[in-house]
């Protein structure tokens, strides 16, 4: 791991993912979580303040980056929630089958190297009747924006921690075995190639 990847990139990602428009999106989706929650890509803990402690019993925060999790400690100390960090990738979740009531995934699918195997792992962990809550940026509906997403994606992935600008979020969720129940979309304020958002809920097919 390079110095940039270990020390600089976590802070850059934390800053970019903590901008006001993305925090407003988190505020829409995170309070809907219930029961035992598995957050995929907990990162620096930007979602933690938005969990409803009256509805959530336990949160597993999954992330392969211990450097990102170190940034979450200040926030973690302020949150009255039963929280457990899992230092593992989404393609190999160290939990039992059918143990999760709510899967939480915000601005995470863009960086998962193998998305479909990761979604299969999530379905394994999710209880029957459980749901996935998601908020992601992805491929834009406008051709002019898509062209820039495709052009910039190879370079952006190198400087943005593996982030992909042009992933087709609804298609990937469906290919991964989830049925989208509710979904809204829009451009949020910000850099156009990374600002088209998809958010809502899904269940197992």
Residue, then its C-alpha position, 0 to 999 in steps of 0.5 A: x500500500x502506497x503512502x497516498x493510499x494509506x494516509x492521504x486517500x482516506x481523508x480525501x474520500x472522507x471529505x468528498x463523501x461528507x459534503x453537504x449534498x451527500x449528507x442530505x442523502x444519507x439523512x433520507x435513507x439511514x434512519x429507515x434501518x431497523x433491527x440488526x444492521x449490516x452497513x457495507x462500506x462503513x468507511x469513516x462512519x458518516x452514516x452513524x449519526x443518522x441511525x435511529x437508536x430506538x429502532x436499531x439493535x446492533x450495527x455491523x460496520x463492514x469495511x476492508x480499510x482499517x485506515x478509514x475506520x480510524x477516522x470514525x472513532x471520534x464519531x463513534x464515541x458520540x453515538x449510543x449504539x451497539x457497534x461492531x467493526x468487521x475488517x473484511x471486504x463485501x465479497x467475504x462477509x464474516x457473518x452467519x446466514x440469515x442474521x441481518x434485518x437491514x442491509x445499509x449501503x451508501x456510496x459503496x457500490x462504486x468501489x466494490x471490486x466484484x459487485x455481483x459476488x458481494x451482492x450474493x454475500x449480502x443476500x446470504x446474510x439477509x433474513x427472509x423479509x429483510x431489506x436493503x436500503x441503498x443510496x448510490x451514485x452511478x451512470x447518468x441518464x444524459x448522454x453528454x454526462x455519460x460520455x464524460x463518465x466513461x472518459x474519466x472513469x479509468x483515471x478517476x478510479x486510480x485517484x478516487x480509491x477505486x471509485x467508478x463513475x458509470x456503474x448501472x446501479x439498478x441493473x447490478x442490484x437486479x443481477x445480484x438477486x435483489x428486487x427494487x421495491x422503491x427508488x428515486x433518482x436525481x442529480x444532487x448538487x456537485x460535480x456532474x459526472x459523480x452526482x446522479x443518485x439512486x436511492x431506495x429499498x430492495x428485497x431478495x427476489 
